[in-house]
Amino acid sequence: MIKSMSQSFQFQITEEDAGRRLDEFLESRFGGLSRMRIANLVSAGVCTINRIAAQRGWRVAAGDLVEIAFDEGAPTAMEPDVVPLEILYEDEHLIVVVKPAGMLVHPTLNVKRGTLANALAYHFNRDFYNNQQSAITTPAHGQQHSLERPGLVHRLDRATSGLMVIARTDHALSRLSRHFQRRLVEKRYLALARGRMSEDGGEMNAPIGRDDERRPRWWVIENGKTAVTRFNVRERFDQATLVELEPVTGRTNQLRIHCAYYGHPILGDELYGADDSSGITDDHPARLCLHAWRLAFHHPANGEWMEFASPLPDTIARFVDALRKQSHFY
């Protein structure tokens, strides 16, 4: 199992986190640490990137190994929360779940509990917590190192629902991370985009980067990193399009940015849409209409090709039905 070391932590950077500032990345992983505490730890030289002492302003790149040690115990992600999980597959190496919209993948500075990581921390160690009721809220520090922690290989935005695979061993975490970096994993999303897309399919190719002078910070910029999204129209309605999206690269908010940049923001996207779906139908869901519906990968232990699918959540499915019924093209 993946052990939660009491004072030392390692993270392998995926393409989804590439380009983030080191302190910003660490803040996202350690919800219990203040930004000042992180800055002090980095300045003290206890954080390294690829075995080299890091600096606060450095940006991480895909494949980087980030290591940090401190004496404040395990990260908040190991605090257990009894939260129901939709589990599609589980063995001793990994687990595949459907993350609901509105749930964070891991704790942040402002949200320390109720995340997928917290739910998995309980699920993986439920026998321990059920046998020691006193530990259900805060396990004894001396026992924390023996608990199994979730190995987060990739992420989904808080507003996005859908399939995720989480490693349960160091070997699985390492193998799956490499598979994601080498683009050996198939990921497909379904989205409802505003307006009728004219092309049946193709590529959205526009570089994405961070600009601290604008809001939102992540957007298409000239000196950004290459970002490519393949799309395939599934169904057209009067004022919206159901489209399948494949992120060839894994930039921050890539699917949302590309759809908005090309004139078809995803319905319900308050960050990049600059509109909502209320003018389309009365049955619009109060959420981002983006769902990770397909995930396929090689099992990290035996190499078996595994495929998983998750249908559109009921709220989006009902919205699609409403669009279909009112469409002149139905």
C-alpha positions, 0 to 999 in steps of 0.5 A: 500500500502507499504509506503516509510518511509522517514528515516526507512527501513526494509528488510527480508532476503531470501535464495537468499541473505543468506550468504552475508555481511551486508554492501554488502547487504545494498550497493545492496539495497541503490544505492545512499549510498557510501560504506563508508556511509554504514560503518559509519551508521552501526558503529553508531548503526543505523542498527539492525539484529533481533533487535540487533545492527549490525556490518559491517562484519556480514553476514545475514541469511535467515529469518533475519530482517534487519532494518536501519534508516538514514536521507538522504531520500528514497532509489534510488529505489523510483526514478521513471523511465518510462520504459515499463513493461511486466505485466502478472497479477496485483491486489492491492496485487501484480504484476507479470512481466517478467524481460528482460535480462540486467535489474537489479532488484534494484539499486546498487552503480554503477547503480542508475536508469533504474532498475525494482524497478525504473520502478515499482516505476513509474508504481505504482505511475503513477497517482501522477507523471502524475498529478505533472510533477515537481515530475517526476524527483525528487518528493518533499521530503515531499511527498515521504513518501506517495508513494507506493514502490515495495516490492521485494520478490526475485531476478533474476540476471541482465543477467537472464530474466523471471518471478518475483512476487513483493508485493504491500502491507506489508501483501503481502510482509510478506506472500510471503517472508515466502512462499519463505523461506518455499519453497512453491513457484515453480520456473522453469528455462529453460537453454541452457547448453553447451554439451550433458547431458547424464542423462535425469534428476536428482539432482546437489548437491554441496555446494556453498559459498563465497571465497574472494580469488578467482574469481568469489567469489561464487563457490562450496566450501567444507564449503559452504551452501547446494545447490541443483538443480533438472534438467530435460532434455527437448531436446538434440542437437549436442553441447548443451542441453535444460534443465529445472532447479529447484532451491531447494535452493536459493544460489547466482548464484546457477544455473549458478554455478551448471551447470558449476561445473558439466561440462555444463556451461550455454551458454553465461555465461561470469562469469562461462562459461569461453567460449561462444556460438559462436563456436556452431552456427552463430545465438547465442544470445549475452546474458545468455541463462537462463530464468525463465519460470514458477512461481507458488505460493499461493496468499498472500491474499486469498490463491489461487494457481496461476500459470504463464508461460513465453515462451523463449525470441525470441533471445533464441527461434531462437537459439534453432531453429538453434541448432535443424536444424543443429543437427544430432539428429533432 
